[in-house]
């Protein structure tokens, strides 16, 4: 997971966090990161980069494999 700096650029001010699975990264973003910060977040999975809209779409999907907010 990458977050952008306050200046809207990924790079020098970017933060990086690694997760064991894409599903865990998606759950962390949606459940732990304040929604105003979502537009500055991307997730890289293999050669694909997901923006906040795609992350929310995957989290909302019926095929999302993990429990949401502590429920299954």
N, C-alpha and C positions, 0 to 999 in steps of 0.2 A: 504494500500500500504506500502510495506517495501522497504527500500533501504539499500544496504550493506555499510559497512565502507570502507575506503580507502584500507584496507588490504584484501578485498574480502570476508569477513565473515559477516554473519548476526549475530547480537548479541549486544555486548556492544556499538558499534558505529552505530547501526542501527537506522534509523529514521522511524517513523510510522505516517501515516496520514489516517484519516477515511473519507469516502465519503458516501453520501446517497444511491448511487447505484453503481453497478459494472461498468455500462456504463459511469458514471461520472468519476470514477477512471481511466478507460481506456482512455477517452478523455483527461484528465489532463496529463497523462503520455505521450501520443503521441504528443499532441499539446503544452505542456508547458515545459516538461523535455528535455534537450538536448539529442539527440540520442546516443552520446557516453556513456551516463549514463544508458541507457536502460538495458544492460546486468546485472546490479546489482539490478534490480527492480523485485519484485514479488507482485502479488495481491492474497490475500486469500479470497475465496468466499465459505462460508460454510466449507466443508472439502476438497476443491480443491485449489491447489496453481498453479497460472498461471505464467509462466516465460515471458520474453520479446517477445519471438517469438509468443507465443500464444496470448499475448495482442495485438500485431500488426495484427495477423490474425483476431481476433475478430473485431478490429477497421476497418479493410479493408472489412469486410463481408457486403454483401448487406442487411443483417438483423440487422445491428447495428442500434439501435433505435434513436440515437441523431444526430444532425447536425454535420458535420465535418468542422472545420475551418470557422464557421459562415455560412455555406451553408446547405441546406437540400437536 
